Amino acid sequence: MDTIKVNNYDEMSKKCAEKVFEKISSSNRVVLGLPTGGTPEKMYDYLAEMLNENGADLSNVYTVNLDEYVGLSGEHIASYRNYMNTVFFDKVTIPKENTNVPNGLAEDLKKEASAYDQLIEDLGGIDLMVMGIGRNGHIAFNEPGTSFTEGTHVTDLTEDTIEANSRYFDAYEDVPKQALTMGLHTMMKSEAIILLASGEGKKDAVEKMINGEVTEELPASILQKHENVTVIADEDAL
Ligand code: PGA
């Protein structure tokens, strides 16, 4: 695991955007795994700016998002499809049909989950995946205790995650209790991974991810077993 220590959130965002931009610019075709949440917001700002300033051709860029809430339509303001459209896709020239977010309204969620893994396979796998980390060490919505061998699946969110994400909803009760999430097995198949962390709230999880035991109790610790992981974190998170 390589660690890049930066001074603050802004530097973390810029550094990551540069790396994603480089990957897009140097590839004829690229499949990106993309996160939502507070952490990557400014990275998307920088990335959109870099892509637009350089007139980057995004017709061969494909994206697969990490997760989506169960029960929210893509039009719901707090859905991850809406987040991605607002924060990134609508600001750049990527064809919408190249972008993928799990369907939280699928009637058969199990089927949607396995179809999502199949979609990733059909795309040829993920070349570069960006992700954040939860205070409890989750990556995507793989909460503590999730098997390392799981593919995309439906998961119950922990109280800690519901509480952390309630800031995006009018009321705590409005936060969905379940999500569709890419599984750890799926995520580990990505060729390269960038994990972003900013702020003191992530410090404990980051420390355990880098130096702790590899355990399903700290899902991010599985990244110790991946050969191409770069952690970009600010001082407060390290
Ligand atoms: P955050 O979430 O970026 O909103 O802190 C990260 C995560 O839970 O993975």
Residues whose N, C-alpha, C, O or C-beta is under 5 A from the ligand:
A	BS01	PGA	T36 G37 G38 T39 P40 G132 I133 G134 H138 A140
